[in-house]
Amino acid sequence: MTKLGWTSLPSAVRTAVEARVGPVSGWTAAATGMNSTVAGALHTSAGPVFVKAAEHDHPWAAQHTEAAINPHVAPVSPRLLLHIDSGGWDVLVFEFVPGRSADLGPGSPDLIPVADVVAALGRLPLPDLALPTVQEHFATGNAAPDLDQLAGRNLLHLDLNPDNIRVGTRARIVDWASPTVGAAWVDVAGLILRLLDAGHTPESADRWARRLPAWRSAPPAGVAVHAAVNARAWATTAQRAPFPWAVRLAGAAERWLHYRRRLDRLPRPGDAQGVW
């Protein structure tokens, strides 16, 4: 979806923002993101801030969701400074955090701060908000009862793609459009697909994930369910909208599923029956 610039916002909305952040001297549009129509750095006399704005009828916007969750994710995310809902537009203004999209490729120095911020996410208290469960998120018309294997009492982001992990002096997680309740390892499992897409093998992605406590304690049966659900979901997405990124992720999900199935057939040390 084509991004618009700061001046595309109604003048009344721009005036309301400037009343809080100061006169605007410049605008740098964001290169990524699908959940807004206007997104970028707003340069003001007091320094830059980051703006996300969407019309009320934007198909993927989740501004009110992001505003509600922000106070609860401040340790891992930029702080929300201002929320304006006016003139048919919903505008979020965040503190500006210098950085870039995470490089998840093999050997990248970003892998250390990414692990740190994902581990910190797993330690956040579950907020007292009405959030969907991970079972609801993945459910379809014929949802399997096995989705209960993903249940838990942790806050999940559920879209830890490289553009949603910004790396500067440390890593921050942005774009909280789908906060969900489930087991902490579910976010790690989703991130593994992004590692595969960035060039990792299933084996190296699995090794990287094991530095995270949530992944080390993940139940094999639950990981198997998640791998199968994701493979089906990404295959469907790639068939319906065969964008290159969707096709790549469908392939990554299929490779991960085959790896987990192969791994789950191997006996654990001391297990003569080979049953996990």
Phi, psi and omega in degrees: 000132184293132177276141174261168181263176181304319184287354176284342178288148176304146183302325180295324179290316179297321179296319180295321178292313182296332178296336181260326187253349181102168181301141182269131180247350181184171184214132174236113184291145174285145182272344185228173177110137183242352189264019179204162177265325178240126179207132178165181181270127178259121183267123182233171180295337180266002182116171183282152170226163180251130185245134170233128181221146179212147174292159181299333182262014177299131188292335185240004183293146179216047187298316181293325176297314179297321180294321182289323185277338190304315181300336184272348182242015182306326179297340184238001188221159173298146180282141173280126181262330189201138176229119181237127176240103188202146173061030180082006180239146176243118189239130175246135176239119183251159169300146180275124179244108179301142179161190182214170176298143182295139171266111184262009183292161179304133179080359182293137175293343179292340185297332179288306177296330176297315178300320181297315184287327177291322176297319178295322176302318180295342180265355182293141174295148177286121182289155178275069179232156178278089182252147177291157175273161178296330176297317178295322181298318184269353185294147172236189179299334180237052184298136179279145177297343179298344178300341176297343177294343182265358186292153177181188182236041178245153174279128180245149175269314175073009174211059182277064174274165186303328180287340179266003173239107183262129183247122174225242174293336170207176181268143175231150179256129182237176177059069179271066181277338187226053178298138190216161179251128178185195178284139185301329183291344181297320177296323178295318179298320177294323179293328179302321178298324178291327175295318177297319179296333181273000175118357178286156167274161175304322181294315182289326177295319178296317179298316179299316184296334184289353172284350181261126181305322182299324181283323179298331181260006182293133180288130180306323181295320178292319179298322179295318178298313181299318180299318181291317180297316181293321179298317178294317183295316181289327176297319178295316179300315182294329178287319183283324182220083188284054172292151182306318181294325179290320178296318179298316182290327174298318177295319178297317180296324179290319178296319179295319179299315179297320178298313181296320179295321178293317181296319184289344177274348181279140178288144171284154176305130178083002180254094185295335182277344182070024181252129180277000000 
